[in-house]
């Protein structure tokens, strides 16, 4: 029996930069809240390789074939694209921001 390898998680520059800015912004008010948000989001992202189809297809992706997905955690929406080999974290936005189609 051949074991199927799990996809690796890769962050786009845009998503990584957004995540850092969010963390720094929350840190200005509360380091513990910033850590809570950071840890919670990382925990969800770390679980994606086990089941990348866990979350619904991204409703803001034009012509989505189903491999673009998104989830919300702590009022942030994280969009990702998955394939057999990798899960690419595409963007992170606050849910109150104007949604952008891509």
C-alpha positions, -999 to 999 in steps of 0.1 A, spaced: 0 0 0 14 34 -11 10 62 14 -1 94 -2 21 123 10 5 154 25 7 187 7 30 213 21 18 247 32 33 277 14 25 314 21 23 340 -6 41 372 0 8 391 2 -7 367 28 25 366 49 28 404 49 -9 408 58 -5 383 86 25 402 100 7 435 98 -24 422 116 -2 407 144 17 440 148 -15 460 149 -31 438 175 1 438 195 -2 476 199 -32 470 222 -26 435 236 3 411 231 -17 382 246 -46 388 221 -21 391 192 -6 357 203 -41 342 206 -51 353 171 -17 342 156 -18 308 173 -54 302 164 -49 309 127 -17 290 125 -34 260 141 -61 260 115 -36 264 87 -14 236 101 -45 213 100 -52 219 63 -28 192 49 -49 166 67 -81 177 49 -77 206 25 -114 203 14 -126 209 49 -137 245 42 -161 256 15 -151 269 -19 -141 306 -20 -172 325 -31 -151 355 -42 -129 335 -66 -141 339 -102 -143 307 -121 -135 286 -91 -130 249 -100 -133 241 -63 -96 241 -53 -98 277 -41 -111 276 -5 -115 300 24 -122 300 61 -128 326 88 -111 328 122 -112 357 147 -129 379 121 -102 373 95 -109 355 62 -80 334 49 -81 322 13 -60 293 0 -55 272 -31 -48 235 -28 -33 208 -50 -19 174 -43 15 188 -36 9 222 -19 -15 245 -1 -9 281 -11 -21 306 14 -32 335 -9 -46 363 12 -58 374 46 -84 401 51 -106 413 79 -142 403 72 -154 439 74 -131 449 45 -147 452 11 -143 418 -4 -122 416 -36 -128 391 -63 -98 376 -78 
